[in-house]
Amino acid sequence: MRTKIVAGNWKMNNDQNETNALIKALKSQDSFGNTRVIIAPSYVHLAQAVALTNDCEIEVSAQNMHEAKSGAFTGEISPSMLSSIGIRTVILGHSERRAYFGENDDTLSKKVANALDHDMEVIFCFGEELEDRKSANHFEVVKAQISNVLFQLNAADWSRIILAYEPVWAIGTGETASPEQAQEMHAFIRNLIQDQYDTALADEVSILYGGSVKPGNAQEIFSKQDVDGGLIGGAALNAADFTTIIKSI
Ligand code: 13P
């Protein structure tokens, strides 16, 4: 059985008080059952988020980290800094990092290697732009994004990889991929992994969908066979909405 995961990417939202309040509101919900629940607040609130969640099942992830282990990289955060405050998971390759901060396959390969070197788990994001889909190039784009960065890993490394398919045209736009479009892409991804590695490994990898997941559409998307949960942006900033999404699994 693949692990079901719902992760909230808070992006550059929530000050210290808002971070505390949102975590407390999430903690007041019933148990989330077998679903792994992960939140990704900003760097400056990670330590407080870890402290607030150490008595519950909610896990805390970073939204990014630098590809180097340490050194003269003013303003950057290393994986050892993250792991020293109890962070075991990091989101890498988000389309906003790729679009606004120039992250490419080369940078991401280094980041993934550095995260794994520090025993961290990676939520690896990828997804096509609208033009790619319009020109029926979306499968090729996704294949390249995954294979260029992740197919150099050995099979054992994949126990620490979570995939997140986030079509760029669906992020923050209110437009989601249809459940069928999500399933089609997730099945394509699982086949890629099966071809590169083997069926057992492909069956074990959790593949999340992200892009305008809301309480009203989560259940239908999560019901698809190869969709193992979601990476949630806007709706993760509201405790009631995020909880409804988690319980939709
Ligand atoms: P939205 O849910 O706001 O579309 O954001 C998705 C996302 O980018 C999660 O990483």
Boltz pocket constraint, residues with backbone or C-beta under 6 A from the ligand:
constraints:
  - pocket:
      binder: B
      contacts: [[A, 9], [A, 94], [A, 166], [A, 170], [A, 171], [A, 172], [A, 173], [A, 174], [A, 210], [A, 211], [A, 212], [A, 213], [A, 231], [A, 232], [A, 233], [A, 234], [A, 235]]
      max_distance: 6.0
